[in-house]
Amino acid sequence: MVDRLEPAQVGPLSREALRTPRAAGIAGIAFAVLLFTVLVLVRLAVPNDPAEAGAWLTDGNRRRAAIVALNLMPFAGIAFLWFIGVVRDRIGAGEDRLFATVFLGSGLLFIAMLFAGGAVAGGLILSANGQQSDDVWSFGRRVTHTLFNVYAMRMAAIFTISTTTIATRLGLAPRWLSVLGLTTGVILMFAVGLVAWVELLFPVWVLVFSLHILVVSFRSPTANVQPA
């Protein structure tokens, strides 16, 4: 049973509730733009075939693109953590414990594996001196590929589905956004690694979801205040 708020507390908490959806929208937009940029730079810089690992580092432009992507990745992770936090705060006491656990766990695992893959890739790139064997490069490329495509993007798919389910149950998402989220999650679950560029669907979905939150918060701000 949830205790009711004291009258003196309602004012500050109501003002905070008004700010929370906008914070979620801004954080989500920042994450979507950063991750989209990272994915595009990595796709353009790093060859898809692990057998070519290392050869592309002789191209200065591709090497610089990969380094820029790796430096943007931590900021994308920070924005995503903020997005998770404010969305979870927005859900509040109405959250379903099962879906809330999956939502939080999948989001944190996505960031952890994204950072792990980035760390492996960064170590290989920054230590490149032309003396590493092709086997070392191939191994590193396969590790980063597996971390990102097999694990991280599957967690992104679960995050998309769980977030969409929670938002739909609480009436925070219209039907078209619910269909978009579930479709995106299913595609990410089964098509990543098989279809080129499909991983871009995740930041695009976060961008659309965040823009919806932001537009609704400006359109009818009083609707964002949760009852005491």
CYANA upper distance limits for C-alpha pairs under 8 A (distance plus 0.5 A):
  4 ARG  CA    228 ALA  CA      6.52
  5 LEU  CA      9 GLN  CA      6.76
  5 LEU  CA     10 VAL  CA      7.07
  5 LEU  CA    228 ALA  CA      6.52
  6 GLU  CA     10 VAL  CA      7.29
  7 PRO  CA     11 GLY  CA      8.35
  9 GLN  CA     13 LEU  CA      6.82
 10 VAL  CA     14 SER  CA      6.37
 10 VAL  CA    228 ALA  CA      8.10
 11 GLY  CA     15 ARG  CA      6.88
 12 PRO  CA     16 GLU  CA      6.72
 13 LEU  CA     17 ALA  CA      6.57
 14 SER  CA     18 LEU  CA      6.86
 14 SER  CA    225 VAL  CA      6.43
 14 SER  CA    226 GLN  CA      8.20
 15 ARG  CA     19 ARG  CA      7.12
 16 GLU  CA     20 THR  CA      6.78
 17 ALA  CA     21 PRO  CA      7.90
 17 ALA  CA     90 ARG  CA      8.01
 17 ALA  CA    224 ASN  CA      7.12
 17 ALA  CA    225 VAL  CA      5.95
 17 ALA  CA    226 GLN  CA      7.61
 18 LEU  CA     22 ARG  CA      8.13
 18 LEU  CA    217 SER  CA      8.07
 18 LEU  CA    221 PRO  CA      6.89
 18 LEU  CA    222 THR  CA      7.99
 18 LEU  CA    224 ASN  CA      6.46
 18 LEU  CA    225 VAL  CA      6.63
 19 ARG  CA     23 ALA  CA      6.76
 20 THR  CA     24 ALA  CA      6.76
 20 THR  CA     86 VAL  CA      6.61
 20 THR  CA     87 VAL  CA      8.44
 20 THR  CA     89 ASP  CA      8.10
 20 THR  CA     90 ARG  CA      7.01
 21 PRO  CA     25 GLY  CA      6.70
 21 PRO  CA     86 VAL  CA      7.76
 21 PRO  CA     87 VAL  CA      7.88
 21 PRO  CA     90 ARG  CA      7.18
 21 PRO  CA    213 ILE  CA      6.66
 21 PRO  CA    214 LEU  CA      7.11
 21 PRO  CA    217 SER  CA      6.75
 21 PRO  CA    224 ASN  CA      7.85
 22 ARG  CA     26 ILE  CA      6.63
 22 ARG  CA    213 ILE  CA      7.50
 22 ARG  CA    214 LEU  CA      5.78
 22 ARG  CA    217 SER  CA      6.84
 23 ALA  CA     27 ALA  CA      6.52
 23 ALA  CA     83 PHE  CA      8.24
 23 ALA  CA     86 VAL  CA      7.25
 24 ALA  CA     28 GLY  CA      6.45
 24 ALA  CA     82 TRP  CA      7.94
 24 ALA  CA     83 PHE  CA      5.65
 24 ALA  CA     84 ILE  CA      8.38
 24 ALA  CA     86 VAL  CA      5.78
 24 ALA  CA     87 VAL  CA      6.39
 24 ALA  CA    210 SER  CA      7.28
 24 ALA  CA    213 ILE  CA      7.93
 24 ALA  CA    214 LEU  CA      8.33
 25 GLY  CA     29 ILE  CA      6.63
 25 GLY  CA     83 PHE  CA      8.16
 25 GLY  CA    209 PHE  CA      8.35
 25 GLY  CA    210 SER  CA      4.69
 25 GLY  CA    211 LEU  CA      6.49
 25 GLY  CA    212 HIS  CA      8.26
 25 GLY  CA    213 ILE  CA      6.11
 25 GLY  CA    214 LEU  CA      5.49
 26 ILE  CA     30 ALA  CA      6.70
 26 ILE  CA    210 SER  CA      7.59
 26 ILE  CA    214 LEU  CA      7.95
 27 ALA  CA     31 PHE  CA      6.67
 27 ALA  CA     79 ALA  CA      5.82
 27 ALA  CA     80 PHE  CA      7.35
 27 ALA  CA     82 TRP  CA      6.68
 27 ALA  CA     83 PHE  CA      5.61
 27 ALA  CA    210 SER  CA      8.49
 28 GLY  CA     32 ALA  CA      6.53
 28 GLY  CA     79 ALA  CA      7.37
 28 GLY  CA     80 PHE  CA      7.12
 28 GLY  CA     83 PHE  CA      5.92
 28 GLY  CA    206 VAL  CA      6.59
 28 GLY  CA    207 LEU  CA      6.75
 28 GLY  CA    209 PHE  CA      8.47
 28 GLY  CA    210 SER  CA      5.80
 29 ILE  CA     33 VAL  CA      6.66
 29 ILE  CA    206 VAL  CA      7.68
 29 ILE  CA    207 LEU  CA      5.69
 29 ILE  CA    210 SER  CA      6.53
 29 ILE  CA    211 LEU  CA      7.70
 30 ALA  CA     34 LEU  CA      6.66
 30 ALA  CA     76 ALA  CA      7.85
 30 ALA  CA     79 ALA  CA      6.78
 31 PHE  CA     35 LEU  CA      6.42
 31 PHE  CA     75 PHE  CA      8.36
 31 PHE  CA     76 ALA  CA      5.41
 31 PHE  CA     77 GLY  CA      7.78
 31 PHE  CA     79 ALA  CA      5.54
 31 PHE  CA     80 PHE  CA      6.03
 31 PHE  CA    203 PRO  CA      7.92
 31 PHE  CA    206 VAL  CA      8.49
 32 ALA  CA     36 PHE  CA      6.38
 32 ALA  CA     76 ALA  CA      8.27
 32 ALA  CA    203 PRO  CA      4.86
 32 ALA  CA    204 VAL  CA      7.03
 32 ALA  CA    206 VAL  CA      6.46
 32 ALA  CA    207 LEU  CA      5.91
 33 VAL  CA     37 THR  CA      6.67
 33 VAL  CA    203 PRO  CA      7.69
 33 VAL  CA    207 LEU  CA      8.21
 34 LEU  CA     38 VAL  CA      6.69
 34 LEU  CA     72 LEU  CA      7.21
 34 LEU  CA     73 MET  CA      7.90
 34 LEU  CA     75 PHE  CA      7.98
 34 LEU  CA     76 ALA  CA      5.83
 35 LEU  CA     39 LEU  CA      6.58
 35 LEU  CA     73 MET  CA      7.54
 35 LEU  CA     76 ALA  CA      6.30
 35 LEU  CA    203 PRO  CA      6.80
 36 PHE  CA     40 VAL  CA      6.68
 36 PHE  CA    200 LEU  CA      6.81
 36 PHE  CA    203 PRO  CA      6.34
 36 PHE  CA    204 VAL  CA      8.20
 37 THR  CA     41 LEU  CA      6.62
 37 THR  CA     69 ALA  CA      7.83
 38 VAL  CA     42 VAL  CA      6.62
 38 VAL  CA     68 VAL  CA      8.47
 38 VAL  CA     69 ALA  CA      5.12
 38 VAL  CA     70 LEU  CA      7.89
 38 VAL  CA     72 LEU  CA      7.19
 38 VAL  CA     73 MET  CA      7.16
 39 LEU  CA     43 ARG  CA      6.53
 39 LEU  CA     69 ALA  CA      8.14
 39 LEU  CA    199 GLU  CA      8.42
 39 LEU  CA    200 LEU  CA      7.59
 40 VAL  CA     44 LEU  CA      6.65
 41 LEU  CA     45 ALA  CA      6.49
 41 LEU  CA     65 ALA  CA      6.22
 41 LEU  CA     66 ALA  CA      6.86
 41 LEU  CA     68 VAL  CA      8.45
 41 LEU  CA     69 ALA  CA      6.53
 42 VAL  CA     46 VAL  CA      6.14
 42 VAL  CA     65 ALA  CA      7.70
 42 VAL  CA     66 ALA  CA      6.22
 42 VAL  CA     69 ALA  CA      7.06
 43 ARG  CA     47 PRO  CA      7.77
 43 ARG  CA     48 ASN  CA      8.31
 43 ARG  CA    197 TRP  CA      8.32
 44 LEU  CA     62 ARG  CA      7.83
 45 ALA  CA     56 TRP  CA      8.04
 45 ALA  CA     61 ASN  CA      8.50
 45 ALA  CA     62 ARG  CA      4.97
 45 ALA  CA     63 ARG  CA      7.26
 45 ALA  CA     65 ALA  CA      6.62
 45 ALA  CA     66 ALA  CA      6.42
 46 VAL  CA     53 ALA  CA      8.45
 46 VAL  CA     56 TRP  CA      7.40
 46 VAL  CA     62 ARG  CA      7.85
 46 VAL  CA     66 ALA  CA      7.91
 47 PRO  CA     52 GLU  CA      7.13
 47 PRO  CA     53 ALA  CA      7.71
 47 PRO  CA     56 TRP  CA      7.85
 49 ASP  CA     53 ALA  CA      7.88
 50 PRO  CA    137 TRP  CA      8.49
 50 PRO  CA    138 SER  CA      5.79
 50 PRO  CA    139 PHE  CA      8.49
 50 PRO  CA    141 ARG  CA      6.16
 50 PRO  CA    142 ARG  CA      6.69
 51 ALA  CA    134 ASP  CA      8.30
 51 ALA  CA    138 SER  CA      6.30
 52 GLU  CA     56 TRP  CA      7.90
 52 GLU  CA    138 SER  CA      7.91
 53 ALA  CA    134 ASP  CA      7.51
 53 ALA  CA    137 TRP  CA      5.60
 53 ALA  CA    138 SER  CA      5.77
 53 ALA  CA    141 ARG  CA      6.77
 54 GLY  CA     58 THR  CA      8.43
 54 GLY  CA    134 ASP  CA      7.53
 54 GLY  CA    137 TRP  CA      6.06
 54 GLY  CA    138 SER  CA      8.26
 56 TRP  CA     62 ARG  CA      7.38
 56 TRP  CA     63 ARG  CA      7.85
 57 LEU  CA     62 ARG  CA      7.37
 57 LEU  CA     63 ARG  CA      5.86
 57 LEU  CA    125 ILE  CA      8.16
 57 LEU  CA    128 ALA  CA      8.45
 58 THR  CA     63 ARG  CA      8.06
 59 ASP  CA     63 ARG  CA      6.75
 60 GLY  CA     64 ARG  CA      6.62
 61 ASN  CA     65 ALA  CA      6.66
 62 ARG  CA     66 ALA  CA      6.78
 63 ARG  CA     67 ILE  CA      6.83
 63 ARG  CA    125 ILE  CA      8.29
 64 ARG  CA     68 VAL  CA      6.65
 65 ALA  CA     69 ALA  CA      6.73
 66 ALA  CA     70 LEU  CA      6.76
 67 ILE  CA     71 ASN  CA      6.75
 67 ILE  CA    122 GLY  CA      7.95
 67 ILE  CA    125 ILE  CA      8.38
 68 VAL  CA     72 LEU  CA      6.74
 69 ALA  CA     73 MET  CA      6.72
 70 LEU  CA     74 PRO  CA      8.18
 70 LEU  CA    118 GLY  CA      6.69
 70 LEU  CA    122 GLY  CA      7.25
 71 ASN  CA     75 PHE  CA      8.38
 72 LEU  CA     76 ALA  CA      6.93
 73 MET  CA     77 GLY  CA      6.79
 73 MET  CA    115 PHE  CA      7.99
 73 MET  CA    118 GLY  CA      8.07
 74 PRO  CA     78 ILE  CA      6.75
 74 PRO  CA    115 PHE  CA      7.86
 75 PHE  CA     79 ALA  CA      6.71
 76 ALA  CA     80 PHE  CA      6.66
 77 GLY  CA     81 LEU  CA      6.70
 77 GLY  CA    111 ILE  CA      6.51
 77 GLY  CA    115 PHE  CA      8.50
 78 ILE  CA     82 TRP  CA      6.82
 79 ALA  CA     83 PHE  CA      6.62
 80 PHE  CA     84 ILE  CA      6.67
 80 PHE  CA    111 ILE  CA      8.45
 81 LEU  CA     85 GLY  CA      6.69
 81 LEU  CA    107 GLY  CA      8.46
 81 LEU  CA    108 LEU  CA      8.22
 82 TRP  CA     86 VAL  CA      6.71
 83 PHE  CA     87 VAL  CA      6.56
 84 ILE  CA     88 ARG  CA      6.53
 84 ILE  CA    104 LEU  CA      7.74
 84 ILE  CA    107 GLY  CA      7.76
 85 GLY  CA     89 ASP  CA      6.67
 86 VAL  CA     90 ARG  CA      6.49
 87 VAL  CA     91 ILE  CA      6.78
 88 ARG  CA     92 GLY  CA      6.92
 88 ARG  CA    100 ALA  CA      8.45
 91 ILE  CA     95 GLU  CA      6.17
 91 ILE  CA    170 LEU  CA      8.47
 94 GLY  CA    170 LEU  CA      7.84
 95 GLU  CA     99 PHE  CA      8.20
 95 GLU  CA    100 ALA  CA      6.64
 95 GLU  CA    166 ILE  CA      7.65
 96 ASP  CA    100 ALA  CA      6.20
 96 ASP  CA    166 ILE  CA      7.90
 97 ARG  CA    101 THR  CA      6.43
 98 LEU  CA    102 VAL  CA      6.95
 99 PHE  CA    103 PHE  CA      6.37
 99 PHE  CA    162 SER  CA      6.31
 99 PHE  CA    163 THR  CA      8.41
 99 PHE  CA    165 THR  CA      8.25
 99 PHE  CA    166 ILE  CA      7.31
100 ALA  CA    104 LEU  CA      6.60
100 ALA  CA    162 SER  CA      8.14
100 ALA  CA    166 ILE  CA      8.17
101 THR  CA    105 GLY  CA      6.37
102 VAL  CA    106 SER  CA      6.27
102 VAL  CA    158 ILE  CA      8.08
102 VAL  CA    159 PHE  CA      7.76
102 VAL  CA    162 SER  CA      7.13
103 PHE  CA    107 GLY  CA      6.70
103 PHE  CA    158 ILE  CA      7.98
103 PHE  CA    159 PHE  CA      5.78
103 PHE  CA    162 SER  CA      5.90
103 PHE  CA    163 THR  CA      6.57
104 LEU  CA    108 LEU  CA      6.74
104 LEU  CA    159 PHE  CA      8.31
105 GLY  CA    109 LEU  CA      6.57
106 SER  CA    110 PHE  CA      6.50
106 SER  CA    155 MET  CA      5.54
106 SER  CA    156 ALA  CA      7.33
106 SER  CA    158 ILE  CA      6.81
106 SER  CA    159 PHE  CA      5.87
107 GLY  CA    111 ILE  CA      6.99
107 GLY  CA    155 MET  CA      7.40
107 GLY  CA    156 ALA  CA      7.36
107 GLY  CA    159 PHE  CA      6.32
108 LEU  CA    112 ALA  CA      6.67
109 LEU  CA    113 MET  CA      6.60
109 LEU  CA    152 ALA  CA      7.64
109 LEU  CA    155 MET  CA      7.17
110 PHE  CA    114 LEU  CA      6.49
110 PHE  CA    151 TYR  CA      8.29
110 PHE  CA    152 ALA  CA      5.24
110 PHE  CA    153 MET  CA      7.57
110 PHE  CA    155 MET  CA      5.89
110 PHE  CA    156 ALA  CA      6.54
111 ILE  CA    115 PHE  CA      6.59
111 ILE  CA    152 ALA  CA      8.08
112 ALA  CA    116 ALA  CA      6.64
113 MET  CA    117 GLY  CA      6.53
113 MET  CA    147 LEU  CA      6.59
113 MET  CA    148 PHE  CA      7.29
113 MET  CA    151 TYR  CA      7.74
113 MET  CA    152 ALA  CA      6.00
114 LEU  CA    118 GLY  CA      6.67
114 LEU  CA    147 LEU  CA      7.81
114 LEU  CA    148 PHE  CA      6.69
114 LEU  CA    152 ALA  CA      6.63
115 PHE  CA    119 ALA  CA      6.52
116 ALA  CA    120 VAL  CA      6.87
116 ALA  CA    147 LEU  CA      8.07
117 GLY  CA    121 ALA  CA      6.68
117 GLY  CA    143 VAL  CA      7.87
117 GLY  CA    144 THR  CA      5.18
117 GLY  CA    145 HIS  CA      8.25
117 GLY  CA    147 LEU  CA      6.26
117 GLY  CA    148 PHE  CA      6.91
118 GLY  CA    122 GLY  CA      6.35
118 GLY  CA    144 THR  CA      7.83
119 ALA  CA    123 GLY  CA      6.57
120 VAL  CA    124 LEU  CA      6.89
120 VAL  CA    140 GLY  CA      7.35
120 VAL  CA    143 VAL  CA      8.32
120 VAL  CA    144 THR  CA      7.11
121 ALA  CA    125 ILE  CA      6.70
121 ALA  CA    140 GLY  CA      7.44
121 ALA  CA    141 ARG  CA      7.86
121 ALA  CA    144 THR  CA      6.98
122 GLY  CA    126 LEU  CA      6.41
123 GLY  CA    127 SER  CA      6.47
124 LEU  CA    128 ALA  CA      6.63
124 LEU  CA    137 TRP  CA      7.91
124 LEU  CA    140 GLY  CA      7.57
128 ALA  CA    132 GLN  CA      7.64
132 GLN  CA    136 VAL  CA      6.90
132 GLN  CA    137 TRP  CA      7.69
133 SER  CA    137 TRP  CA      7.22
134 ASP  CA    138 SER  CA      6.48
135 ASP  CA    139 PHE  CA      6.49
136 VAL  CA    140 GLY  CA      6.71
137 TRP  CA    141 ARG  CA      6.55
138 SER  CA    142 ARG  CA      6.63
139 PHE  CA    143 VAL  CA      6.68
140 GLY  CA    144 THR  CA      6.79
141 ARG  CA    145 HIS  CA      6.52
142 ARG  CA    146 THR  CA      6.48
143 VAL  CA    147 LEU  CA      6.61
144 THR  CA    148 PHE  CA      6.58
145 HIS  CA    149 ASN  CA      6.25
145 HIS  CA    150 VAL  CA      8.02
146 THR  CA    150 VAL  CA      5.51
146 THR  CA    151 TYR  CA      7.23
147 LEU  CA    151 TYR  CA      5.76
147 LEU  CA    152 ALA  CA      6.55
148 PHE  CA    152 ALA  CA      5.21
148 PHE  CA    153 MET  CA      6.56
149 ASN  CA    153 MET  CA      5.87
149 ASN  CA    154 ARG  CA      7.84
149 ASN  CA    192 VAL  CA      6.56
149 ASN  CA    193 GLY  CA      6.36
150 VAL  CA    154 ARG  CA      6.87
150 VAL  CA    192 VAL  CA      8.14
150 VAL  CA    193 GLY  CA      7.97
151 TYR  CA    155 MET  CA      6.85
152 ALA  CA    156 ALA  CA      6.78
153 MET  CA    157 ALA  CA      6.66
153 MET  CA    188 LEU  CA      7.14
153 MET  CA    189 MET  CA      7.82
153 MET  CA    192 VAL  CA      7.69
153 MET  CA    199 GLU  CA      7.64
154 ARG  CA    158 ILE  CA      6.87
154 ARG  CA    188 LEU  CA      7.11
154 ARG  CA    189 MET  CA      5.73
155 MET  CA    159 PHE  CA      6.54
156 ALA  CA    160 THR  CA      6.62
156 ALA  CA    185 GLY  CA      8.10
156 ALA  CA    188 LEU  CA      8.10
156 ALA  CA    202 PHE  CA      7.50
157 ALA  CA    161 ILE  CA      6.79
157 ALA  CA    184 THR  CA      7.82
157 ALA  CA    185 GLY  CA      4.74
157 ALA  CA    186 VAL  CA      7.26
157 ALA  CA    187 ILE  CA      8.44
157 ALA  CA    188 LEU  CA      5.86
157 ALA  CA    189 MET  CA      5.98
157 ALA  CA    202 PHE  CA      8.26
158 ILE  CA    162 SER  CA      6.51
158 ILE  CA    185 GLY  CA      7.02
158 ILE  CA    189 MET  CA      8.28
159 PHE  CA    163 THR  CA      6.40
159 PHE  CA    185 GLY  CA      8.40
160 THR  CA    164 THR  CA      6.54
160 THR  CA    181 GLY  CA      6.55
160 THR  CA    182 LEU  CA      7.63
160 THR  CA    184 THR  CA      7.83
160 THR  CA    185 GLY  CA      5.92
160 THR  CA    202 PHE  CA      8.32
161 ILE  CA    165 THR  CA      6.60
161 ILE  CA    181 GLY  CA      6.78
161 ILE  CA    182 LEU  CA      5.87
161 ILE  CA    185 GLY  CA      5.90
161 ILE  CA    186 VAL  CA      8.45
162 SER  CA    166 ILE  CA      6.69
163 THR  CA    167 ALA  CA      6.59
164 THR  CA    168 THR  CA      6.48
164 THR  CA    173 ALA  CA      8.11
164 THR  CA    177 LEU  CA      8.46
164 THR  CA    178 SER  CA      6.22
164 THR  CA    181 GLY  CA      6.17
164 THR  CA    182 LEU  CA      7.25
165 THR  CA    169 ARG  CA      6.66
165 THR  CA    178 SER  CA      7.97
166 ILE  CA    170 LEU  CA      6.75
167 ALA  CA    171 GLY  CA      6.54
167 ALA  CA    172 LEU  CA      5.29
167 ALA  CA    173 ALA  CA      5.94
167 ALA  CA    178 SER  CA      8.48
168 THR  CA    172 LEU  CA      6.44
168 THR  CA    173 ALA  CA      5.77
168 THR  CA    174 PRO  CA      7.78
168 THR  CA    175 ARG  CA      8.31
168 THR  CA    178 SER  CA      6.85
173 ALA  CA    177 LEU  CA      6.43
173 ALA  CA    178 SER  CA      6.74
174 PRO  CA    178 SER  CA      6.86
175 ARG  CA    179 VAL  CA      6.73
176 TRP  CA    180 LEU  CA      6.63
177 LEU  CA    181 GLY  CA      6.58
177 LEU  CA    209 PHE  CA      7.87
178 SER  CA    182 LEU  CA      6.73
179 VAL  CA    183 THR  CA      6.51
180 LEU  CA    184 THR  CA      6.50
180 LEU  CA    205 TRP  CA      8.20
181 GLY  CA    185 GLY  CA      6.64
181 GLY  CA    205 TRP  CA      7.32
182 LEU  CA    186 VAL  CA      6.77
183 THR  CA    187 ILE  CA      6.70
184 THR  CA    188 LEU  CA      6.61
184 THR  CA    201 LEU  CA      7.07
184 THR  CA    202 PHE  CA      7.70
184 THR  CA    205 TRP  CA      7.75
185 GLY  CA    189 MET  CA      6.60
186 VAL  CA    190 PHE  CA      6.94
187 ILE  CA    191 ALA  CA      5.88
187 ILE  CA    192 VAL  CA      7.98
188 LEU  CA    192 VAL  CA      5.95
188 LEU  CA    198 VAL  CA      7.62
188 LEU  CA    199 GLU  CA      7.16
188 LEU  CA    201 LEU  CA      8.07
188 LEU  CA    202 PHE  CA      8.15
191 ALA  CA    195 VAL  CA      6.30
191 ALA  CA    198 VAL  CA      7.58
192 VAL  CA    196 ALA  CA      8.15
192 VAL  CA    198 VAL  CA      6.58
192 VAL  CA    199 GLU  CA      6.72
200 LEU  CA    204 VAL  CA      6.87
201 LEU  CA    205 TRP  CA      6.49
202 PHE  CA    206 VAL  CA      6.81
203 PRO  CA    207 LEU  CA      6.53
204 VAL  CA    208 VAL  CA      6.78
205 TRP  CA    209 PHE  CA      6.55
206 VAL  CA    210 SER  CA      6.42
207 LEU  CA    211 LEU  CA      6.54
208 VAL  CA    212 HIS  CA      6.70
209 PHE  CA    213 ILE  CA      6.89
210 SER  CA    214 LEU  CA      6.65
211 LEU  CA    215 VAL  CA      6.50
212 HIS  CA    216 VAL  CA      6.59
213 ILE  CA    217 SER  CA      6.61
214 LEU  CA    218 PHE  CA      6.93
215 VAL  CA    219 ARG  CA      6.51
216 VAL  CA    220 SER  CA      6.56
216 VAL  CA    221 PRO  CA      7.90
217 SER  CA    221 PRO  CA      5.45
217 SER  CA    223 ALA  CA      8.34
217 SER  CA    224 ASN  CA      7.14
220 SER  CA    224 ASN  CA      8.03
221 PRO  CA    225 VAL  CA      8.09
